[in-house]
Amino acid sequence: MNFLAHLHLSGDDPQVMVGNFIGDFVRGRDLTTQFGEGIARGIELHRAIDEFTDKHPTVKLSKTRLWPSYRHYSSVIVDIFYDHFLAAGWKEYSHEPLDVYAQRAYRLVEEHHPILPEKVRQMLPYMTRGNWLLNYAEVEGIHRALTGMSRRASFDSKMEQAVEDLRTNYQEFESDFKAFFPELSKFAERWRGENG
């Protein structure tokens, strides 16, 4: 899952939200010493979400559609596609309007600036200015996200072309997301309850 899903699956705890948001940028195991208990819990939730997602058969089905063209980048692309469906159907998942939620999330992460990994500090102004979380709701926003990731990839990933796969197989990917996301939401809620 990508940024919007990780934030949403954090519940209402601000520190868990920040930890879950920065999870991809953190290495190591001694998280409480580095970040404190709340943010460490968010990072651990991020890792649990990623593990659940990677093993799920529906997600594997989504990746299979992309594998011939994008190989190991398929996982990253599916994460972005799923954030699109979460953003596009946001009213089904939250009472708070997405534009309001996005601005609150940017402020929350910025308030924790001193503990943010360097790559997050570099990315956050672009994310806020481009309002990525809101723009994920549009296919063009997904195209911009994939193009940016393609530029930063170590190899020629061709990720920017994946928006055509989204357009061509939109209903199939949407169906995958709608089958998968309620299960992921229950998993994250249960994890938070057990690790609160």
C-alpha positions as CSV (number, residue, x, y, z in Angstrom):
1,M,0.0,0.0,0.0
2,N,1.1,3.6,-0.6
3,F,1.0,6.8,1.5
4,L,-2.8,7.4,1.7
5,A,-3.6,3.8,2.7
6,H,-0.9,3.7,5.3
7,L,-2.2,6.9,6.9
8,H,-5.8,5.8,6.8
9,L,-5.0,2.4,8.3
10,S,-3.3,4.0,11.3
11,G,-6.5,5.0,13.0
12,D,-6.6,8.3,14.9
13,D,-3.3,8.1,16.8
14,P,-1.1,10.9,15.4
15,Q,2.2,9.2,16.3
16,V,1.1,5.9,14.7
17,M,0.1,7.9,11.6
18,V,3.5,9.5,11.3
19,G,5.3,6.2,11.9
20,N,3.2,4.4,9.4
21,F,3.8,7.3,6.9
22,I,7.6,7.1,7.2
23,G,7.9,3.3,7.4
24,D,9.4,2.8,4.0
25,F,12.2,5.2,4.8
26,V,13.3,3.5,8.1
27,R,15.7,0.7,8.5
28,G,16.7,-1.4,11.6
29,R,14.9,-2.9,14.5
30,D,15.6,-0.7,17.5
31,L,12.8,1.7,16.6
32,T,11.7,2.8,20.1
33,T,15.2,4.1,20.9
34,Q,15.3,6.0,17.6
35,F,11.7,7.4,17.5
36,G,9.9,6.8,20.8
37,E,7.1,4.3,21.4
38,G,4.2,5.8,19.4
39,I,6.1,6.4,16.2
40,A,7.9,3.0,16.5
41,R,4.4,1.3,16.7
42,G,3.4,3.1,13.5
43,I,6.6,1.8,11.7
44,E,5.8,-1.7,13.0
45,L,2.2,-1.4,11.7
46,H,3.6,-0.2,8.4
47,R,5.8,-3.4,8.2
48,A,2.8,-5.6,9.2
49,I,0.6,-4.0,6.5
50,D,3.3,-4.6,3.9
51,E,3.8,-8.2,4.9
52,F,0.0,-8.9,4.9
53,T,-0.3,-7.2,1.5
54,D,2.6,-8.9,-0.2
55,K,1.2,-12.4,0.8
56,H,-2.4,-11.8,-0.2
57,P,-3.7,-13.7,-3.2
58,T,-5.8,-10.9,-4.6
59,V,-2.8,-8.6,-4.6
60,K,-0.7,-11.3,-6.3
61,L,-3.4,-11.4,-9.0
62,S,-3.1,-7.6,-9.6
63,K,0.7,-8.0,-9.8
64,T,0.4,-10.8,-12.3
65,R,-1.3,-8.5,-14.8
66,L,1.6,-6.2,-14.6
67,W,4.5,-8.6,-14.3
68,P,5.3,-9.2,-18.0
69,S,5.9,-5.5,-18.6
70,Y,7.2,-4.2,-15.2
71,R,8.7,-7.3,-13.4
72,H,9.7,-6.4,-9.8
73,Y,8.3,-2.9,-10.1
74,S,4.8,-4.5,-10.3
75,S,4.5,-4.4,-6.5
76,V,5.1,-0.6,-6.4
77,I,2.7,0.0,-9.2
78,V,-0.1,-2.0,-7.5
79,D,0.5,0.0,-4.3
80,I,-0.1,3.2,-6.3
81,F,-3.1,1.8,-8.1
82,Y,-4.7,0.8,-4.8
83,D,-4.2,4.3,-3.4
84,H,-6.0,5.6,-6.4
85,F,-9.0,3.4,-5.7
86,L,-8.9,4.4,-2.0
87,A,-8.8,8.1,-2.9
88,A,-11.5,7.8,-5.6
89,G,-13.9,6.0,-3.3
90,W,-12.8,7.8,-0.2
91,K,-16.4,8.6,0.9
92,E,-16.9,4.8,1.5
93,Y,-14.0,4.7,3.9
94,S,-14.1,8.0,5.8
95,H,-16.5,10.7,6.9
96,E,-13.8,13.4,6.7
97,P,-13.5,14.9,3.1
98,L,-10.3,13.8,1.4
99,D,-9.1,17.4,0.8
100,V,-9.4,18.1,4.6
101,Y,-7.8,14.8,5.6
102,A,-4.9,15.4,3.2
103,Q,-4.1,18.9,4.6
104,R,-4.4,17.5,8.2
105,A,-2.0,14.7,7.3
106,Y,0.6,17.1,5.7
107,R,0.5,19.3,8.8
108,L,0.8,16.3,11.1
109,V,3.9,15.0,9.4
110,E,5.5,18.4,9.2
111,E,5.0,18.9,12.9
112,H,7.3,15.9,13.4
113,H,10.0,17.4,11.1
114,P,12.9,16.8,13.6
115,I,12.5,13.0,13.5
116,L,11.7,12.6,9.8
117,P,14.2,10.6,7.7
118,E,16.1,12.9,5.3
119,K,14.3,11.5,2.2
120,V,10.9,12.3,3.8
121,R,12.1,15.8,4.5
122,Q,13.1,16.2,0.9
123,M,9.8,14.7,-0.5
124,L,7.3,16.4,1.8
125,P,7.3,19.9,0.3
126,Y,6.7,18.4,-3.2
127,M,4.0,16.2,-1.8
128,T,2.2,19.1,-0.1
129,R,2.6,21.5,-3.0
130,G,1.4,18.9,-5.5
131,N,-1.3,17.7,-3.0
132,W,-0.5,14.1,-3.9
133,L,-3.0,12.5,-1.5
134,L,-5.9,14.3,-3.0
135,N,-4.7,14.0,-6.6
136,Y,-4.4,10.2,-6.3
137,A,-8.2,10.2,-6.8
138,E,-7.6,11.2,-10.5
139,V,-5.9,8.9,-13.1
140,E,-3.8,11.8,-14.1
141,G,-2.5,12.1,-10.5
142,I,-1.5,8.5,-10.6
143,H,0.3,9.1,-13.9
144,R,2.3,12.0,-12.3
145,A,3.1,9.7,-9.3
146,L,4.3,6.9,-11.5
147,T,6.4,9.3,-13.7
148,G,8.1,10.7,-10.6
149,M,8.9,7.3,-9.2
150,S,10.2,6.2,-12.6
151,R,12.6,9.1,-12.7
152,R,13.9,8.1,-9.2
153,A,14.2,4.3,-10.1
154,S,17.7,2.8,-10.4
155,F,16.9,1.2,-13.7
156,D,14.6,1.9,-16.6
157,S,11.4,0.8,-14.9
158,K,8.9,2.1,-17.5
159,M,6.5,2.7,-14.6
160,E,5.2,5.9,-16.2
161,Q,3.6,3.7,-18.9
162,A,1.6,1.7,-16.3
163,V,-1.2,4.3,-16.3
164,E,-2.2,2.7,-19.6
165,D,-2.5,-0.6,-17.9
166,L,-4.7,1.1,-15.3
167,R,-6.9,2.6,-18.0
168,T,-7.2,-0.7,-19.9
169,N,-7.9,-3.0,-16.9
170,Y,-9.5,-0.4,-14.7
171,Q,-12.5,-2.6,-13.6
172,E,-10.3,-5.6,-12.9
173,F,-7.9,-3.6,-10.7
174,E,-10.8,-1.9,-9.0
175,S,-12.4,-5.2,-8.3
176,D,-9.2,-6.5,-6.8
177,F,-8.9,-3.5,-4.5
178,K,-12.5,-3.8,-3.3
179,A,-12.1,-7.4,-2.5
180,F,-8.8,-6.9,-0.7
181,F,-9.1,-3.6,1.2
182,P,-11.8,-4.6,3.7
183,E,-9.6,-7.5,4.7
184,L,-6.6,-5.3,5.1
185,S,-8.6,-2.8,7.1
186,K,-9.7,-5.5,9.5
187,F,-6.2,-6.8,9.8
188,A,-4.9,-3.3,10.6
189,E,-7.6,-2.7,13.2
190,R,-6.9,-6.0,14.9
191,W,-3.1,-5.3,14.9
192,R,-3.7,-1.9,16.5
193,G,-5.9,-3.5,19.1
194,E,-3.3,-6.1,19.9
195,N,-0.4,-3.7,19.9
196,G,-2.0,-0.6,21.4
